[in-house]
Amino acid sequence: MNPFNLPNDITDEATLADAAKHLGKANVILPRFSELADPRTISTDILHQINGVDPGVAHAKNLFRLHWYNDSQQKDLADVPDHLVLDQSLTGVAAPIVVMLGARFPMIGAHKVLAAYACLVTRLISGQFNPEHSRAVWPSTGNYCRGGIAISRILDCRGTAVLPAGMSRERFEWLESWVLNQEDIIRTPGSESNVKEIYDKCAELSTDPTNVILNQFSEFANYLVHRHCTGPAVKNVFDHLKKDNTGLTMAAFVAGTGSGGTLAAGDYLKEHCDARIVAVEPTACPTMLYNGFGEHNIQGIGDKHIPLIQNVMNTDIVAAVSDTSCDHLSVLFNSATGQEYLSSRRGIDATLVQNLQNLGLSGIANVLAAIKTAKLLDLPADAAVMTIATDSGGLYVSERQATENSAYANGFDQVSAAEVYCQHILGAETDHLLELNHRDRKRVFNLGYYTWVEQQGVSSEDFESRRDQSFWNGLQNYLPIWDEMIDEFNLRSGVDRSK
């Protein structure tokens, strides 16, 4: 076992035997990581079984839908991951901005369920988690803990969500309908900015040995599953677009810091497409940019610390965006008035306008950061900026209502829509952007010391090992090992893959 809890062998045979027996009774087959990276490799027997399963329920076969290739109904496989291409008519910049849609993932409508699976399955297959006796604790600011609860339900084990009390009402409504015991929703003080409070609660819970803390900010399986699955999915979309534009290049990959997991796709894309990596944070809490702090409402983006699994030394640009912009654009994209303005007054394709509802708050933040990046780099029409929408606007109905009530007392009308569009999209500037040099990267990297060494007990040597790209590249050696361990676990559980 290495210091970062990445297993390459079985650590407890008895626990593994109990776990395999338990999942056998639950009729659960675990998909390989290679199958989630390329679902076309999933056996036809399994694909046939999936067809009759509702993607919104806690069914074992939905584990085989934890990939980017679900169609818009989340039922059939798409040749190319679902995405939006935002052109100059909307963004005001020549470079196309391509948005991958996390809402196509099953059960939670967000791609964080993929990370949750990765973090727990590596514990299962190595004998570190007994689903009959252990409790999976999922610290998060929303989507990861929802993904964790979904995975826990499928594996028939107890799962507990730990998240700030100030997150959107829709997140809590989902959790309340999925947990088996309401006490398994633990609300910590604050909102999106209050990650330290989540850690403190997890430290308290960890005193009980039956609680297994699956901290997405420090679980390297989170990093690896995005480098292995999300990165190639983004490239697949890019390759598809390039068929119609042979001169197209990938200028950048943009993602919110969050847990640092999704940014791992950038490591893959830099290696294979020479793309820059742009890390996004809120202007109200500019940790990487200014060593700053504060409060904000871009739910899912994270802040006030540098995740252990964030490959800072491979980051090229830091971009900060305003949560005010995200809140108001969410109203624009999801209201009939806003949609009417964009399609009728601005002449933007009506289908694209409707599809903007697939962008949640962090997705809007990523799009704004992509626009700012395109302006900073003076990108032409043949230089694409790739990004992610973690979830959809459906998770933020209550947040939009709050914005409308506070900012538009007389109602959100066409004038309001014009003001929002012109100020927050066309008016996006190159402020709060930094192209990182080596010294900048070292400064941001060093910020992580205070969280991980001083507070969370990571050794200085292990912390420092993450400076070198050989560390991150070497992590990929675990993936084929884990696939072999998954195969062995499935054999032990005795579930027939043909049924």
Secondary structure, 3 states (H helix, E strand, C coil): CCCCCCCCCCCCHHHHHHHHHHHHHCCCCCCCHHHHHCHHHCCHHHHHHHCCCCCCCCCHHHHHHCCCCECCCCCCECCCCCEEEECHHHHCCCCCEEEEEHHHCCCCCCCHHHHHHHHHHHHHCCCCCCCCCCEEEEECCCHHHHHHHHHHHHCCCEEEEEEECCCCHHHHHHHHHHCCCHHHEEEECCCCCCHHHHHHHHHHHCCCCCEEECCCCCCHHHHHHHHHHHHHHHHHHHHHHHCCCCCCEEEEEEEECCCCCCCHHHHHHHHHHCCEEEEEEECCCCHHHHCCCCCCCCCCCCCCCCCCCCCHHHCCEEEEECHHHHHHHHHHHHCHHHHHHHHHHCCCCHHHHHHHHHCCHHHHHHHHHHHHHHHHCCCCCCEEEEEEECCCHHHHHHHHHHHHHHHCCCCCCHHHHHHHHHHHHHCCCCCCEEECCHHHHHHHHHHHHHHHHHHCCCCHHHHHHCCCHHHHHHHCCHHHHHHHHHHHHHHHHCCCCCC
